[in-house]
Structure formats: C-alpha cells, structure tokens
Amino acid sequence: MKQPVLSVFAACACALGASFPLTAAGEETPVFDSAGFLRACTSFVPDVGFAVPMDSQCVSQAVRMCNMSQGNKALQYCVDSAAAWLEADGARIVGQMPGFDKSVLDGIGPAGLSLSMPALGDAPDCTEISDPNLPAELVCRYSEALSEWLKLRVLMRSEDMTGEASQ
C-alpha cells in the first residue's frame, strides 16, 4: 500500500521540477509538468469500482498543483494544459480501439452499441457552466474534454470494448 503512495509523491516531485523557463524579468520559474503528472497518476488507477472518481482526482490535482506551482496565478494556463492533455489522451485511447465509433459516447450509436453511463452524465451544457476566474470557452472545452475522457477511460477498461483487460 505504501509503494503506490510513494510513487505518486515521486511523480509529483518530478513534475514540479520538470523544467525552468525564463520569465519576462529573466528569473527562472518552475513549471509544473501537468502532462507528466497526469500520465503517472492515471497509470496508478486500478480497474475498480471507484476508478472514475480516481481518474477525476488525478485531473483536478494536476490543475491544482500546476496553479500552486505558479503562486496560484496561472489557473487559466493550467486548465488549458489539462484540457489539451485530456483531448490528446482521449485520441490515444480511441486509437487503441480499431473501428471505434465515437457516437457510442453520445448514446446515439447503432443499436446495441449505445453506452449507458448515467454516473458520468451527458455532455456538459456550456450555457449553464461558468467560472468567474476562467473564460467561458475554456470552461466548456475543459468540461467537454473531461466528460469524453472519463467515458473513454471506462471503455478502455472494458473487456467487451477492447477485447482484453487494459489494466
């Protein structure tokens, strides 16, 4: 039990010190490696009943830690980075499922392929979500990317959809 926790802490430590770009003032500012943290964190999520909340925690922790690494002044950058990673990882997952029809995610696929995931809900309604600290377009992009990615993670773990256990 201690080994996975230590590994997550090690991943966090590595992500915090990943790179040091120069700021406008010429000072080095550490940049949190959100993509590295997300890859590491999600690799530790087992195929269990609470996998979806665990996946969600990886994403929210990546955004928080990225923002904290910048003195809580980079939320927009951090949410954008997380959304980009979610989109890229979603594309990676889809690439591992030959012939995958993304309409399955919307529940409008061919008969028998519709995916019922009420716990994940429908795609977010971007007219009803907002954050006073972020542009509406970014909040919508992040919400949509997270919703689709979580569904894809469930499919990735499913023996029925991939033909083998992914984790």
N, C-alpha and C positions, 0 to 999 in steps of 0.2 A: 504494500500500500504506500509505503514511503517513497519508493522508487519513482512512480509516476508523478508525485507531487514535486519531488526534487527535479525531475526532468522538465516540468513546466516552469519551475523557477529558473532553471538553467536557460531555457528558451527565452524567458523574459529578459534575463541578464544579457544574453547575446543580442536580442533585438534592440535593447536600449543602447548598446554600444556599437551598432552596426555601421554607422557612417557619421561623418562630421563635416557637413558642407559649411562654406563660409557664408556669413550673413552680410548684409549691406555695410555694416560697420567693420567688417573684416574679422569678426570674432567667430570662433568655431562654436556651433550649436549642435548638440547631438540630436539626431533624427531617429525616432523610433521606427524600427523595421516592421511595419504592420503586416506586410505580406509574409515575412518570415515567421512572425508570431502566429498568424492565422494558420499557416501550414503546420507548424509544430503543434499548436493547441488542438486543432481539429484531428490531427493524426492520433491523439490520445483518447478521442471519444469512442468508446466501445459501442457495439451494436446492442444496446439495452433499451428498456422502455423510456428512459429519460434522455435519450440521445439528442432529440430535437432541442430541449432546453439547454443541454450541454453545448451543442453547436451554437446556439444563440448566445450563451455566455462567452464563448470564445470571441465572437464578433463584437459584442458590447465591451468586453475587456480590452480588445485591441484598440477600439476607438478611444476609450478612457485613458489607456496607457499612452497612446500616441499624443493625445491632448495634454496629459500631465507632463510629458517629456518636453513640451513647449511652453511650460508655465501656464497651462490652461488658456492659451491664446490661439490655438490652431484647430478648433473644433471643425470648422468647415473643411480644412485640408484633410483632417483625419477621417471624417465621414466620407469624403470623396475617395480617399485611398481605400477605405473598407469597401465601398460600393464597387470600385474598379476591381478589387480582388474577388469579390463575390461574383461579379459578372464573368471574370476570367476563369474562376474555378468552376462555375456553372457550365461554361463552354467545354472545359476539360472533362467534366462528368458526362456531358452529352456525347462527347467524342468517344467515350468508352462504351457507349450503348449503340451499336450499329443499327441503323434503321429507326432510331428513336423519333417519335412524333411528339413535338413539344405541345401539341394541342391536348395531350394527356394531362398536362399540368393545369389546364383550364377546365378540365372535366367535360370537354366537348369532343373528345376523340371518338374513333369508331366504336361501335357497340362492343362492350366487354373490355375496353381499354381505359375507360374513364376511371380516374383515380379519386377515390373519396378520402379526403383528408380534412375533416371538419376542424380538427385541432389547429391546423395551420391557417384556416380561413381562406377567403377569396383574396384575389389580388387587392392591394390597398386602393382605396378611393382617394386619389390625390387632391380632390376638392375638400376632403374632410380632415386631412392631416396637416399639421403645421408645427413649427418650432420657432420661437421668437429669435433664436440665435443662428438660424440657418435659412438660406433661400429656399423657397417652396419647391423649386425644380430639383434641388439636391435632396431634400427630404423625400420627395416622391421617388427619385431614382434609387436612393438607398432602400426605401421600403419595398419597392418592386424587386430589386436585386435580392434582398434578404428573403422575401417570400418565395421567390422562384428557387433560390439556392437551397433553402430548407426542404422544399419538396423534392428537389433533385437528390439531396443527401438521403432522404428516405428511400427513394427509388434505387439509389446506388447500393444501399444496404440490403435491398430486397433480392432474395434468390430468384424470385419469379421474373423480375425485370432484367437481370443481368446474366442469369444462368449460373451464377456462382455467388458465394458469400464474399462481399467486398472487404469486410473487416471481421 
